[in-house]
Amino acid sequence: MLLRLNTADPRPLHEQVAGAVRRAIAEGECAPGDRIPPARDLAGALGVNANTVLRALRVLRDEGLLEFRRGRGVTVAEGAGGRSGLLDRVRGLVEDGARLGYSKADLIEMIRELP
């Protein structure tokens, strides 16, 4: 799993780590049942404290993306959403927008305006 953090990103580090792991799962780099490297290894690779990684992993566990199992470590949960699920939601958004008279460009502009 290749994870990178953006040093210019103003979000807290644990949110950035959680986002990087979410994206790896969404892109299929980690499939359901796959083990996530130990927090200490991830922390070393990302140049952050292990507690920061543990906090991010707990957030992902609470979201249902990861499972913590004694003796097995941290694994990707069955049914963890991937890119295809996200694309389905985007298609639905585009369809809803079209029904309301918004173009894709209008939706993109709305997204850009989000904080």
C-alpha positions as CSV (number, residue, x, y, z in Angstrom):
1,M,0.0,0.0,0.0
2,L,1.5,3.3,-1.2
3,L,0.3,6.2,0.9
4,R,1.3,9.8,0.7
5,L,0.4,12.9,2.7
6,N,0.2,16.4,1.3
7,T,2.3,18.7,3.5
8,A,0.2,21.7,2.2
9,D,-3.1,20.1,3.4
10,P,-4.4,22.1,6.4
11,R,-6.4,19.1,7.7
12,P,-5.1,17.4,10.9
13,L,-2.6,14.6,10.2
14,H,-4.9,11.8,11.4
15,E,-7.6,12.9,8.9
16,Q,-5.0,12.9,6.1
17,V,-3.9,9.4,7.1
18,A,-7.5,8.2,7.2
19,G,-8.2,9.8,3.8
20,A,-5.1,8.1,2.3
21,V,-6.2,4.7,3.5
22,R,-9.8,5.3,2.3
23,R,-8.5,6.1,-1.1
24,A,-6.3,3.0,-1.2
25,I,-9.3,0.9,-0.4
26,A,-11.5,2.7,-3.0
27,E,-8.8,2.3,-5.7
28,G,-8.6,-1.4,-4.9
29,E,-5.1,-1.4,-3.5
30,C,-6.6,-3.1,-0.5
31,A,-9.4,-5.6,-0.9
32,P,-11.8,-6.8,1.8
33,G,-10.0,-9.3,4.1
34,D,-6.5,-7.8,3.3
35,R,-4.4,-6.9,6.3
36,I,-3.3,-3.3,6.8
37,P,0.4,-2.9,7.7
38,P,1.0,-2.3,11.4
39,A,0.6,1.2,12.6
40,R,4.2,1.5,13.5
41,D,5.2,0.6,9.9
42,L,2.7,3.1,8.4
43,A,3.9,5.8,10.7
44,G,7.5,5.3,9.7
45,A,6.6,5.3,6.0
46,L,4.5,8.5,6.4
47,G,6.8,10.3,8.8
48,V,4.2,10.7,11.5
49,N,3.7,9.5,15.0
50,A,2.3,6.0,15.5
51,N,-0.5,7.4,17.7
52,T,-1.6,9.6,14.7
53,V,-1.9,6.5,12.6
54,L,-3.8,4.6,15.3
55,R,-6.2,7.5,15.6
56,A,-6.9,7.4,11.9
57,L,-7.3,3.6,11.9
58,R,-9.9,3.9,14.8
59,V,-11.8,6.5,12.7
60,L,-11.9,4.0,9.8
61,R,-13.0,1.2,12.1
62,D,-15.8,3.3,13.4
63,E,-16.8,4.0,9.8
64,G,-17.0,0.3,9.1
65,L,-14.1,0.2,6.7
66,L,-11.6,-1.6,8.9
67,E,-11.9,-4.5,11.4
68,F,-9.6,-4.9,14.4
69,R,-9.2,-8.5,15.4
70,R,-7.0,-9.9,18.1
71,G,-4.3,-12.0,16.6
72,R,-5.1,-11.0,13.0
73,G,-4.4,-7.3,13.2
74,V,-6.3,-4.7,11.2
75,T,-8.1,-5.9,8.0
76,V,-10.2,-4.3,5.4
77,A,-13.9,-5.0,6.3
78,E,-16.1,-7.0,4.0
79,G,-18.2,-4.7,1.9
80,A,-15.8,-1.7,2.3
81,G,-16.9,0.7,-0.4
82,G,-14.7,1.0,-3.5
83,R,-14.3,3.2,-6.4
84,S,-17.3,1.6,-8.2
85,G,-19.6,2.5,-5.3
86,L,-18.4,6.1,-5.3
87,L,-18.9,6.3,-9.1
88,D,-22.5,5.0,-8.6
89,R,-23.1,7.8,-6.1
90,V,-21.6,10.4,-8.5
91,R,-23.8,9.2,-11.3
92,G,-26.8,9.5,-9.1
93,L,-25.7,13.1,-8.2
94,V,-25.4,13.9,-11.9
95,E,-28.9,12.4,-12.6
96,D,-30.4,14.4,-9.7
97,G,-28.7,17.5,-10.8
98,A,-30.0,17.1,-14.4
99,R,-33.5,16.6,-13.1
100,L,-33.2,19.9,-11.3
101,G,-31.7,21.7,-14.3
102,Y,-28.0,21.7,-13.3
103,S,-25.3,20.7,-15.8
104,K,-22.2,18.7,-14.8
105,A,-20.3,22.0,-15.0
106,D,-22.7,23.5,-12.5
107,L,-22.2,20.6,-10.1
108,I,-18.4,20.8,-10.4
109,E,-18.6,24.5,-9.5
110,M,-20.8,23.7,-6.5
111,I,-18.2,21.1,-5.4
112,R,-15.4,23.6,-5.8
113,E,-17.2,26.1,-3.6
114,L,-17.4,23.5,-0.7
115,P,-15.1,24.2,2.2
